[in-house]
Amino acid sequence: MHFFKQNGFSTAPVRPFELMMTSYYSKNYEKINKLIKSDYSKFSFFKDVPFSCPDFYKSLDSEFNNSKFILTIRDDEDEWYDSLIRFHSKFGDVKNVKNFNYVERGWMINFLNNCYGSSEDNPYDEKVLKNTYLKHNRDVKEFFKGRDNDLLIINLKDKDTSSKIEKFLGVELSNKNVPHVNKTK
């Protein structure tokens, strides 16, 4: 998202949507879409939750004609899982995720259970999370099959990411450097 801001695009804040995740969990996508149409229609880009969660893209595609979608992927599910664990470790010990105070206490465990399908007892179940990641990527690719103008798939490690984005959006970017923001070790 930092990349798009650097290039003059308006990017929506994440927190209002994080606070609406119960609507995603209950598949009340209309409530989220209504918020986008009313308070957030001035923004060009949306990221993170619920936009990166399984199946929500279908509602967005239906509600917002001519929208474009970017699916960011990792080299494989192991790299994605390791990155998720490192990122979540910023908020506390992943063995005690129920006590994370991200957004509000309990938010992260609800997210893992409802978005990725993990259990209360094992919220970071490696097999479950990796399978959800792989299934989501397959589902997105299948949904947009034959619609190359609507979906761009990028791995941020690729050297030509900015040129792919320029071609996909039909624009010339002033800053072609794609920074890796929120990188955790």
TORZAVO-433221 format. One record per atom (N, C-alpha, C): residue in three letters; chain; atom name; x, y, z. Coordinates in steps of 0.1 Angstrom, whole numbers, plus 5000, padded with zeros to 4 digits. Layout:
N
residuo / cadena / atomo / X / Y / Z
ALA / A / CA / X / Y / Z
...
//
This chain:
185
residuo / cadena / atomo / X / Y / Z
MET / A / N / 5008 / 4988 / 5000
MET / A / CA / 5000 / 5000 / 5000
MET / A / C / 5009 / 5013 / 5000
HIS / A / N / 5020 / 5011 / 5007
HIS / A / CA / 5029 / 5023 / 5007
HIS / A / C / 5034 / 5026 / 4993
PHE / A / N / 5035 / 5016 / 4984
PHE / A / CA / 5039 / 5018 / 4971
PHE / A / C / 5029 / 5027 / 4963
PHE / A / N / 5016 / 5024 / 4965
PHE / A / CA / 5006 / 5032 / 4959
PHE / A / C / 5005 / 5046 / 4964
LYS / A / N / 5007 / 5048 / 4977
LYS / A / CA / 5007 / 5062 / 4982
LYS / A / C / 5019 / 5070 / 4976
GLN / A / N / 5031 / 5063 / 4975
GLN / A / CA / 5042 / 5070 / 4969
GLN / A / C / 5039 / 5074 / 4955
ASN / A / N / 5030 / 5068 / 4948
ASN / A / CA / 5027 / 5071 / 4935
ASN / A / C / 5014 / 5080 / 4933
GLY / A / N / 5010 / 5085 / 4944
GLY / A / CA / 4999 / 5095 / 4944
GLY / A / C / 4985 / 5089 / 4944
PHE / A / N / 4983 / 5077 / 4947
PHE / A / CA / 4970 / 5070 / 4948
PHE / A / C / 4965 / 5072 / 4962
SER / A / N / 4952 / 5073 / 4963
SER / A / CA / 4946 / 5074 / 4976
SER / A / C / 4943 / 5060 / 4981
THR / A / N / 4947 / 5057 / 4994
THR / A / CA / 4946 / 5044 / 4999
THR / A / C / 4938 / 5045 / 5012
ALA / A / N / 4928 / 5036 / 5013
ALA / A / CA / 4919 / 5036 / 5024
ALA / A / C / 4926 / 5031 / 5037
PRO / A / N / 4922 / 5037 / 5048
PRO / A / CA / 4927 / 5032 / 5061
PRO / A / C / 4922 / 5018 / 5064
VAL / A / N / 4930 / 5010 / 5071
VAL / A / CA / 4926 / 4996 / 5074
VAL / A / C / 4917 / 4995 / 5086
ARG / A / N / 4919 / 5003 / 5097
ARG / A / CA / 4913 / 5001 / 5110
ARG / A / C / 4897 / 5000 / 5109
PRO / A / N / 4891 / 5009 / 5101
PRO / A / CA / 4876 / 5008 / 5101
PRO / A / C / 4871 / 4995 / 5096
PHE / A / N / 4879 / 4989 / 5087
PHE / A / CA / 4875 / 4976 / 5082
PHE / A / C / 4878 / 4964 / 5091
GLU / A / N / 4889 / 4966 / 5099
GLU / A / CA / 4892 / 4956 / 5109
GLU / A / C / 4881 / 4956 / 5120
LEU / A / N / 4875 / 4967 / 5122
LEU / A / CA / 4865 / 4968 / 5132
LEU / A / C / 4851 / 4962 / 5127
MET / A / N / 4851 / 4960 / 5114
MET / A / CA / 4838 / 4954 / 5108
MET / A / C / 4840 / 4939 / 5105
MET / A / N / 4850 / 4933 / 5110
MET / A / CA / 4852 / 4919 / 5106
MET / A / C / 4840 / 4909 / 5110
THR / A / N / 4833 / 4913 / 5120
THR / A / CA / 4821 / 4904 / 5124
THR / A / C / 4811 / 4904 / 5112
SER / A / N / 4811 / 4915 / 5104
SER / A / CA / 4802 / 4914 / 5092
SER / A / C / 4808 / 4905 / 5082
TYR / A / N / 4821 / 4904 / 5081
TYR / A / CA / 4827 / 4894 / 5071
TYR / A / C / 4824 / 4880 / 5077
TYR / A / N / 4826 / 4878 / 5089
TYR / A / CA / 4824 / 4864 / 5095
TYR / A / C / 4810 / 4859 / 5093
SER / A / N / 4800 / 4868 / 5094
SER / A / CA / 4786 / 4864 / 5092
SER / A / C / 4782 / 4865 / 5077
LYS / A / N / 4791 / 4868 / 5069
LYS / A / CA / 4789 / 4870 / 5054
LYS / A / C / 4779 / 4881 / 5051
ASN / A / N / 4779 / 4891 / 5060
ASN / A / CA / 4771 / 4903 / 5057
ASN / A / C / 4780 / 4913 / 5050
TYR / A / N / 4783 / 4909 / 5038
TYR / A / CA / 4792 / 4917 / 5029
TYR / A / C / 4786 / 4931 / 5025
GLU / A / N / 4773 / 4931 / 5025
GLU / A / CA / 4765 / 4943 / 5021
GLU / A / C / 4769 / 4955 / 5030
LYS / A / N / 4770 / 4952 / 5043
LYS / A / CA / 4774 / 4962 / 5053
LYS / A / C / 4787 / 4968 / 5050
ILE / A / N / 4797 / 4960 / 5046
ILE / A / CA / 4810 / 4965 / 5043
ILE / A / C / 4810 / 4972 / 5030
ASN / A / N / 4803 / 4967 / 5020
ASN / A / CA / 4802 / 4974 / 5007
ASN / A / C / 4795 / 4987 / 5008
LYS / A / N / 4786 / 4988 / 5017
LYS / A / CA / 4779 / 5001 / 5020
LYS / A / C / 4788 / 5011 / 5025
LEU / A / N / 4797 / 5007 / 5035
LEU / A / CA / 4807 / 5016 / 5040
LEU / A / C / 4817 / 5021 / 5030
ILE / A / N / 4821 / 5012 / 5021
ILE / A / CA / 4830 / 5016 / 5010
ILE / A / C / 4823 / 5026 / 5001
LYS / A / N / 4810 / 5024 / 4998
LYS / A / CA / 4803 / 5033 / 4989
LYS / A / C / 4801 / 5047 / 4995
SER / A / N / 4798 / 5047 / 5008
SER / A / CA / 4795 / 5060 / 5014
SER / A / C / 4807 / 5067 / 5019
ASP / A / N / 4814 / 5062 / 5029
ASP / A / CA / 4825 / 5069 / 5035
ASP / A / C / 4839 / 5068 / 5028
TYR / A / N / 4840 / 5057 / 5020
TYR / A / CA / 4853 / 5054 / 5015
TYR / A / C / 4854 / 5054 / 4999
SER / A / N / 4844 / 5060 / 4993
SER / A / CA / 4844 / 5059 / 4978
SER / A / C / 4855 / 5068 / 4972
LYS / A / N / 4861 / 5076 / 4979
LYS / A / CA / 4872 / 5085 / 4974
LYS / A / C / 4885 / 5078 / 4972
PHE / A / N / 4886 / 5066 / 4978
PHE / A / CA / 4899 / 5059 / 4978
PHE / A / C / 4900 / 5050 / 4966
SER / A / N / 4912 / 5048 / 4961
SER / A / CA / 4915 / 5040 / 4950
SER / A / C / 4919 / 5026 / 4953
PHE / A / N / 4925 / 5024 / 4965
PHE / A / CA / 4931 / 5011 / 4969
PHE / A / C / 4926 / 5007 / 4983
PHE / A / N / 4924 / 4994 / 4985
PHE / A / CA / 4920 / 4989 / 4997
PHE / A / C / 4929 / 4976 / 4999
LYS / A / N / 4933 / 4974 / 5012
LYS / A / CA / 4941 / 4963 / 5015
LYS / A / C / 4938 / 4956 / 5028
ASP / A / N / 4944 / 4945 / 5030
ASP / A / CA / 4943 / 4937 / 5042
ASP / A / C / 4929 / 4932 / 5044
VAL / A / N / 4924 / 4932 / 5056
VAL / A / CA / 4911 / 4926 / 5059
VAL / A / C / 4900 / 4936 / 5057
PRO / A / N / 4889 / 4931 / 5052
PRO / A / CA / 4886 / 4918 / 5048
PRO / A / C / 4889 / 4915 / 5033
PHE / A / N / 4896 / 4925 / 5027
PHE / A / CA / 4899 / 4924 / 5012
PHE / A / C / 4907 / 4912 / 5008
SER / A / N / 4916 / 4908 / 5017
SER / A / CA / 4924 / 4896 / 5014
SER / A / C / 4919 / 4883 / 5019
CYS / A / N / 4907 / 4883 / 5025
CYS / A / CA / 4901 / 4871 / 5031
CYS / A / C / 4893 / 4863 / 5020
PRO / A / N / 4892 / 4850 / 5022
PRO / A / CA / 4885 / 4842 / 5013
PRO / A / C / 4871 / 4846 / 5010
ASP / A / N / 4868 / 4846 / 4997
ASP / A / CA / 4855 / 4848 / 4991
ASP / A / C / 4850 / 4863 / 4991
PHE / A / N / 4856 / 4872 / 4998
PHE / A / CA / 4851 / 4886 / 4998
PHE / A / C / 4853 / 4892 / 4985
TYR / A / N / 4863 / 4889 / 4978
TYR / A / CA / 4866 / 4895 / 4964
TYR / A / C / 4854 / 4893 / 4955
LYS / A / N / 4846 / 4882 / 4957
LYS / A / CA / 4835 / 4879 / 4948
LYS / A / C / 4824 / 4890 / 4950
SER / A / N / 4822 / 4894 / 4962
SER / A / CA / 4812 / 4904 / 4965
SER / A / C / 4817 / 4918 / 4960
LEU / A / N / 4830 / 4921 / 4961
LEU / A / CA / 4835 / 4933 / 4956
LEU / A / C / 4834 / 4933 / 4941
ASP / A / N / 4837 / 4922 / 4934
ASP / A / CA / 4837 / 4922 / 4920
ASP / A / C / 4822 / 4924 / 4915
SER / A / N / 4813 / 4919 / 4922
SER / A / CA / 4799 / 4921 / 4919
SER / A / C / 4794 / 4935 / 4921
GLU / A / N / 4798 / 4941 / 4932
GLU / A / CA / 4793 / 4954 / 4937
GLU / A / C / 4800 / 4966 / 4930
PHE / A / N / 4813 / 4964 / 4926
PHE / A / CA / 4820 / 4976 / 4921
PHE / A / C / 4825 / 4972 / 4907
ASN / A / N / 4817 / 4976 / 4897
ASN / A / CA / 4820 / 4974 / 4883
ASN / A / C / 4834 / 4979 / 4879
ASN / A / N / 4841 / 4973 / 4871
ASN / A / CA / 4854 / 4977 / 4865
ASN / A / C / 4865 / 4978 / 4876
SER / A / N / 4863 / 4971 / 4887
SER / A / CA / 4873 / 4971 / 4897
SER / A / C / 4885 / 4962 / 4893
LYS / A / N / 4896 / 4965 / 4898
LYS / A / CA / 4908 / 4956 / 4895
LYS / A / C / 4913 / 4950 / 4908
PHE / A / N / 4918 / 4938 / 4907
PHE / A / CA / 4922 / 4931 / 4919
PHE / A / C / 4937 / 4927 / 4918
ILE / A / N / 4944 / 4928 / 4929
ILE / A / CA / 4958 / 4924 / 4929
ILE / A / C / 4960 / 4914 / 4940
LEU / A / N / 4964 / 4902 / 4936
LEU / A / CA / 4966 / 4891 / 4945
LEU / A / C / 4981 / 4890 / 4947
THR / A / N / 4986 / 4893 / 4959
THR / A / CA / 5000 / 4891 / 4962
THR / A / C / 5002 / 4878 / 4968
ILE / A / N / 5012 / 4871 / 4963
ILE / A / CA / 5015 / 4857 / 4967
ILE / A / C / 5030 / 4857 / 4972
ARG / A / N / 5033 / 4846 / 4978
ARG / A / CA / 5046 / 4842 / 4983
ARG / A / C / 5051 / 4831 / 4974
ASP / A / N / 5064 / 4828 / 4975
ASP / A / CA / 5070 / 4817 / 4967
ASP / A / C / 5063 / 4804 / 4969
ASP / A / N / 5059 / 4802 / 4982
ASP / A / CA / 5051 / 4789 / 4985
ASP / A / C / 5044 / 4791 / 4998
GLU / A / N / 5036 / 4781 / 5002
GLU / A / CA / 5029 / 4782 / 5014
GLU / A / C / 5037 / 4782 / 5027
ASP / A / N / 5049 / 4776 / 5026
ASP / A / CA / 5058 / 4777 / 5038
ASP / A / C / 5063 / 4791 / 5041
GLU / A / N / 5067 / 4798 / 5030
GLU / A / CA / 5071 / 4812 / 5031
GLU / A / C / 5060 / 4820 / 5037
TRP / A / N / 5048 / 4818 / 5032
TRP / A / CA / 5036 / 4826 / 5036
TRP / A / C / 5034 / 4823 / 5051
TYR / A / N / 5034 / 4811 / 5055
TYR / A / CA / 5031 / 4807 / 5069
TYR / A / C / 5042 / 4813 / 5078
ASP / A / N / 5054 / 4812 / 5075
ASP / A / CA / 5065 / 4817 / 5083
ASP / A / C / 5064 / 4832 / 5084
SER / A / N / 5060 / 4839 / 5074
SER / A / CA / 5058 / 4853 / 5074
SER / A / C / 5046 / 4857 / 5083
LEU / A / N / 5035 / 4850 / 5082
LEU / A / CA / 5024 / 4852 / 5091
LEU / A / C / 5028 / 4851 / 5106
ILE / A / N / 5035 / 4840 / 5109
ILE / A / CA / 5039 / 4838 / 5123
ILE / A / C / 5048 / 4849 / 5128
ARG / A / N / 5058 / 4853 / 5119
ARG / A / CA / 5067 / 4864 / 5123
ARG / A / C / 5059 / 4877 / 5125
PHE / A / N / 5050 / 4880 / 5116
PHE / A / CA / 5042 / 4892 / 5117
PHE / A / C / 5033 / 4892 / 5130
HIS / A / N / 5026 / 4881 / 5132
HIS / A / CA / 5018 / 4880 / 5144
HIS / A / C / 5026 / 4881 / 5157
SER / A / N / 5038 / 4876 / 5157
SER / A / CA / 5047 / 4877 / 5168
SER / A / C / 5050 / 4891 / 5173
LYS / A / N / 5048 / 4900 / 5164
LYS / A / CA / 5050 / 4914 / 5168
LYS / A / C / 5039 / 4919 / 5179
PHE / A / N / 5028 / 4911 / 5180
PHE / A / CA / 5018 / 4915 / 5189
PHE / A / C / 5018 / 4907 / 5202
GLY / A / N / 5027 / 4897 / 5203
GLY / A / CA / 5028 / 4889 / 5215
GLY / A / C / 5032 / 4875 / 5211
ASP / A / N / 5032 / 4866 / 5221
ASP / A / CA / 5036 / 4852 / 5220
ASP / A / C / 5024 / 4845 / 5213
VAL / A / N / 5027 / 4839 / 5201
VAL / A / CA / 5016 / 4833 / 5193
VAL / A / C / 5010 / 4821 / 5201
LYS / A / N / 5017 / 4816 / 5211
LYS / A / CA / 5011 / 4805 / 5219
LYS / A / C / 5000 / 4811 / 5228
ASN / A / N / 4999 / 4824 / 5229
ASN / A / CA / 4989 / 4830 / 5237
ASN / A / C / 4981 / 4840 / 5229
VAL / A / N / 4977 / 4837 / 5217
VAL / A / CA / 4970 / 4846 / 5208
VAL / A / C / 4957 / 4851 / 5214
LYS / A / N / 4951 / 4844 / 5222
LYS / A / CA / 4938 / 4848 / 5228
LYS / A / C / 4940 / 4861 / 5236
ASN / A / N / 4952 / 4864 / 5241
ASN / A / CA / 4954 / 4876 / 5248
ASN / A / C / 4960 / 4888 / 5240
PHE / A / N / 4962 / 4886 / 5227
PHE / A / CA / 4966 / 4897 / 5219
PHE / A / C / 4957 / 4908 / 5220
ASN / A / N / 4962 / 4920 / 5221
ASN / A / CA / 4954 / 4932 / 5221
ASN / A / C / 4955 / 4940 / 5208
TYR / A / N / 4954 / 4933 / 5197
TYR / A / CA / 4954 / 4939 / 5184
TYR / A / C / 4940 / 4943 / 5180
VAL / A / N / 4937 / 4955 / 5177
VAL / A / CA / 4924 / 4960 / 5175
VAL / A / C / 4916 / 4960 / 5188
GLU / A / N / 4914 / 4948 / 5194
GLU / A / CA / 4908 / 4946 / 5207
GLU / A / C / 4911 / 4932 / 5211
ARG / A / N / 4910 / 4930 / 5224
ARG / A / CA / 4913 / 4916 / 5229
ARG / A / C / 4904 / 4906 / 5223
GLY / A / N / 4910 / 4895 / 5218
GLY / A / CA / 4902 / 4885 / 5211
GLY / A / C / 4901 / 4886 / 5196
TRP / A / N / 4904 / 4898 / 5191
TRP / A / CA / 4903 / 4900 / 5176
TRP / A / C / 4911 / 4891 / 5168
MET / A / N / 4923 / 4889 / 5172
MET / A / CA / 4932 / 4880 / 5164
MET / A / C / 4928 / 4866 / 5164
ILE / A / N / 4924 / 4860 / 5175
ILE / A / CA / 4919 / 4846 / 5175
ILE / A / C / 4906 / 4845 / 5167
ASN / A / N / 4897 / 4855 / 5168
ASN / A / CA / 4885 / 4854 / 5160
ASN / A / C / 4889 / 4855 / 5145
PHE / A / N / 4898 / 4863 / 5141
PHE / A / CA / 4903 / 4864 / 5127
PHE / A / C / 4908 / 4851 / 5122
LEU / A / N / 4917 / 4845 / 5130
LEU / A / CA / 4923 / 4832 / 5126
LEU / A / C / 4912 / 4821 / 5124
ASN / A / N / 4903 / 4821 / 5134
ASN / A / CA / 4893 / 4810 / 5134
ASN / A / C / 4883 / 4813 / 5122
ASN / A / N / 4879 / 4825 / 5120
ASN / A / CA / 4868 / 4828 / 5111
ASN / A / C / 4873 / 4831 / 5096
CYS / A / N / 4885 / 4835 / 5095
CYS / A / CA / 4890 / 4838 / 5082
CYS / A / C / 4898 / 4826 / 5076
TYR / A / N / 4906 / 4820 / 5084
TYR / A / CA / 4915 / 4809 / 5080
TYR / A / C / 4910 / 4795 / 5084
GLY / A / N / 4900 / 4795 / 5092
GLY / A / CA / 4894 / 4782 / 5096
GLY / A / C / 4901 / 4774 / 5106
SER / A / N / 4910 / 4780 / 5114
SER / A / CA / 4917 / 4773 / 5124
SER / A / C / 4908 / 4771 / 5136
SER / A / N / 4912 / 4763 / 5146
SER / A / CA / 4904 / 4761 / 5158
SER / A / C / 4909 / 4769 / 5170
GLU / A / N / 4900 / 4770 / 5179
GLU / A / CA / 4903 / 4777 / 5192
GLU / A / C / 4916 / 4771 / 5198
ASP / A / N / 4916 / 4758 / 5198
ASP / A / CA / 4927 / 4751 / 5205
ASP / A / C / 4940 / 4752 / 5198
ASN / A / N / 4940 / 4753 / 5185
ASN / A / CA / 4952 / 4754 / 5177
ASN / A / C / 4951 / 4765 / 5166
PRO / A / N / 4951 / 4777 / 5170
PRO / A / CA / 4948 / 4788 / 5160
PRO / A / C / 4959 / 4789 / 5149
TYR / A / N / 4971 / 4785 / 5152
TYR / A / CA / 4982 / 4785 / 5142
TYR / A / C / 4985 / 4772 / 5136
ASP / A / N / 4974 / 4763 / 5135
ASP / A / CA / 4976 / 4750 / 5129
ASP / A / C / 4982 / 4752 / 5115
GLU / A / N / 4994 / 4747 / 5114
GLU / A / CA / 5002 / 4749 / 5101
GLU / A / C / 4995 / 4743 / 5089
LYS / A / N / 4990 / 4731 / 5091
LYS / A / CA / 4983 / 4724 / 5079
LYS / A / C / 4970 / 4732 / 5075
VAL / A / N / 4962 / 4736 / 5085
VAL / A / CA / 4950 / 4743 / 5082
VAL / A / C / 4953 / 4756 / 5075
LEU / A / N / 4962 / 4764 / 5081
LEU / A / CA / 4965 / 4777 / 5075
LEU / A / C / 4971 / 4777 / 5061
LYS / A / N / 4980 / 4768 / 5060
LYS / A / CA / 4986 / 4766 / 5046
LYS / A / C / 4976 / 4762 / 5036
ASN / A / N / 4967 / 4752 / 5040
ASN / A / CA / 4957 / 4748 / 5030
ASN / A / C / 4947 / 4759 / 5027
THR / A / N / 4944 / 4768 / 5037
THR / A / CA / 4935 / 4779 / 5034
THR / A / C / 4942 / 4789 / 5024
TYR / A / N / 4955 / 4791 / 5027
TYR / A / CA / 4962 / 4800 / 5018
TYR / A / C / 4962 / 4795 / 5003
LEU / A / N / 4965 / 4782 / 5002
LEU / A / CA / 4966 / 4776 / 4989
LEU / A / C / 4952 / 4776 / 4982
LYS / A / N / 4942 / 4772 / 4990
LYS / A / CA / 4928 / 4772 / 4984
LYS / A / C / 4924 / 4786 / 4980
HIS / A / N / 4927 / 4796 / 4988
HIS / A / CA / 4923 / 4810 / 4985
HIS / A / C / 4929 / 4814 / 4971
ASN / A / N / 4942 / 4811 / 4970
ASN / A / CA / 4949 / 4815 / 4958
ASN / A / C / 4943 / 4808 / 4946
ARG / A / N / 4940 / 4795 / 4947
ARG / A / CA / 4934 / 4787 / 4936
ARG / A / C / 4920 / 4793 / 4933
ASP / A / N / 4912 / 4796 / 4943
ASP / A / CA / 4899 / 4801 / 4941
ASP / A / C / 4899 / 4814 / 4934
VAL / A / N / 4908 / 4823 / 4938
VAL / A / CA / 4909 / 4836 / 4931
VAL / A / C / 4913 / 4834 / 4917
LYS / A / N / 4923 / 4826 / 4914
LYS / A / CA / 4927 / 4824 / 4900
LYS / A / C / 4916 / 4818 / 4892
GLU / A / N / 4909 / 4809 / 4897
GLU / A / CA / 4898 / 4802 / 4890
GLU / A / C / 4886 / 4812 / 4888
PHE / A / N / 4883 / 4821 / 4898
PHE / A / CA / 4872 / 4830 / 4897
PHE / A / C / 4875 / 4840 / 4885
PHE / A / N / 4888 / 4845 / 4884
PHE / A / CA / 4891 / 4855 / 4874
PHE / A / C / 4897 / 4849 / 4861
LYS / A / N / 4896 / 4836 / 4860
LYS / A / CA / 4901 / 4829 / 4848
LYS / A / C / 4896 / 4835 / 4835
GLY / A / N / 4905 / 4839 / 4826
GLY / A / CA / 4901 / 4845 / 4814
GLY / A / C / 4898 / 4860 / 4815
ARG / A / N / 4901 / 4866 / 4827
ARG / A / CA / 4898 / 4880 / 4829
ARG / A / C / 4912 / 4887 / 4833
ASP / A / N / 4921 / 4886 / 4824
ASP / A / CA / 4935 / 4891 / 4827
ASP / A / C / 4935 / 4906 / 4830
ASN / A / N / 4925 / 4913 / 4825
ASN / A / CA / 4924 / 4928 / 4828
ASN / A / C / 4919 / 4931 / 4842
ASP / A / N / 4914 / 4921 / 4849
ASP / A / CA / 4908 / 4923 / 4862
ASP / A / C / 4916 / 4918 / 4873
LEU / A / N / 4925 / 4909 / 4871
LEU / A / CA / 4934 / 4904 / 4882
LEU / A / C / 4948 / 4904 / 4878
LEU / A / N / 4956 / 4909 / 4887
LEU / A / CA / 4971 / 4908 / 4886
LEU / A / C / 4976 / 4900 / 4898
ILE / A / N / 4984 / 4891 / 4895
ILE / A / CA / 4991 / 4882 / 4905
ILE / A / C / 5005 / 4886 / 4906
ILE / A / N / 5010 / 4890 / 4917
ILE / A / CA / 5024 / 4894 / 4919
ILE / A / C / 5030 / 4888 / 4931
ASN / A / N / 5043 / 4885 / 4930
ASN / A / CA / 5051 / 4881 / 4941
ASN / A / C / 5060 / 4893 / 4943
LEU / A / N / 5060 / 4900 / 4954
LEU / A / CA / 5068 / 4912 / 4956
LEU / A / C / 5083 / 4910 / 4955
LYS / A / N / 5087 / 4897 / 4955
LYS / A / CA / 5101 / 4895 / 4952
LYS / A / C / 5105 / 4897 / 4938
ASP / A / N / 5095 / 4896 / 4929
ASP / A / CA / 5098 / 4898 / 4915
ASP / A / C / 5104 / 4911 / 4912
LYS / A / N / 5114 / 4911 / 4903
LYS / A / CA / 5121 / 4923 / 4899
LYS / A / C / 5112 / 4933 / 4891
ASP / A / N / 5103 / 4928 / 4884
ASP / A / CA / 5095 / 4936 / 4875
ASP / A / C / 5081 / 4939 / 4880
THR / A / N / 5079 / 4940 / 4893
THR / A / CA / 5066 / 4942 / 4899
THR / A / C / 5060 / 4956 / 4895
SER / A / N / 5068 / 4966 / 4895
SER / A / CA / 5063 / 4979 / 4891
SER / A / C / 5059 / 4980 / 4877
SER / A / N / 5066 / 4974 / 4868
SER / A / CA / 5062 / 4974 / 4854
SER / A / C / 5049 / 4966 / 4852
LYS / A / N / 5048 / 4955 / 4859
LYS / A / CA / 5035 / 4947 / 4859
LYS / A / C / 5023 / 4956 / 4863
ILE / A / N / 5025 / 4963 / 4874
ILE / A / CA / 5015 / 4972 / 4879
ILE / A / C / 5012 / 4983 / 4869
GLU / A / N / 5022 / 4989 / 4863
GLU / A / CA / 5020 / 4999 / 4853
GLU / A / C / 5011 / 4994 / 4842
LYS / A / N / 5015 / 4983 / 4837
LYS / A / CA / 5007 / 4977 / 4826
LYS / A / C / 4993 / 4973 / 4830
PHE / A / N / 4991 / 4968 / 4841
PHE / A / CA / 4978 / 4964 / 4846
PHE / A / C / 4969 / 4976 / 4848
LEU / A / N / 4974 / 4986 / 4854
LEU / A / CA / 4966 / 4998 / 4857
LEU / A / C / 4966 / 5008 / 4845
GLY / A / N / 4975 / 5006 / 4835
GLY / A / CA / 4975 / 5015 / 4824
GLY / A / C / 4980 / 5029 / 4827
VAL / A / N / 4990 / 5030 / 4836
VAL / A / CA / 4996 / 5042 / 4841
VAL / A / C / 5011 / 5041 / 4841
GLU / A / N / 5017 / 5053 / 4841
GLU / A / CA / 5032 / 5053 / 4843
GLU / A / C / 5034 / 5058 / 4858
LEU / A / N / 5042 / 5050 / 4865
LEU / A / CA / 5044 / 5054 / 4879
LEU / A / C / 5056 / 5062 / 4880
SER / A / N / 5056 / 5072 / 4889
SER / A / CA / 5067 / 5081 / 4892
SER / A / C / 5078 / 5074 / 4900
ASN / A / N / 5074 / 5066 / 4909
ASN / A / CA / 5083 / 5059 / 4918
ASN / A / C / 5081 / 5044 / 4916
LYS / A / N / 5091 / 5038 / 4910
LYS / A / CA / 5090 / 5024 / 4906
LYS / A / C / 5096 / 5014 / 4917
ASN / A / N / 5101 / 5020 / 4927
ASN / A / CA / 5107 / 5012 / 4938
ASN / A / C / 5095 / 5006 / 4947
VAL / A / N / 5095 / 4993 / 4948
VAL / A / CA / 5084 / 4986 / 4956
VAL / A / C / 5091 / 4983 / 4969
PRO / A / N / 5088 / 4991 / 4980
PRO / A / CA / 5094 / 4988 / 4993
PRO / A / C / 5087 / 4976 / 5000
HIS / A / N / 5095 / 4970 / 5008
HIS / A / CA / 5089 / 4959 / 5016
HIS / A / C / 5087 / 4965 / 5030
VAL / A / N / 5075 / 4970 / 5032
VAL / A / CA / 5071 / 4976 / 5045
VAL / A / C / 5065 / 4965 / 5054
ASN / A / N / 5067 / 4968 / 5067
ASN / A / CA / 5062 / 4958 / 5077
ASN / A / C / 5070 / 4945 / 5077
LYS / A / N / 5082 / 4946 / 5072
LYS / A / CA / 5090 / 4933 / 5071
LYS / A / C / 5094 / 4930 / 5085
THR / A / N / 5093 / 4917 / 5088
THR / A / CA / 5097 / 4912 / 5101
THR / A / C / 5108 / 4901 / 5099
LYS / A / N / 5117 / 4901 / 5109
LYS / A / CA / 5128 / 4891 / 5108
LYS / A / C / 5124 / 4878 / 5114
//
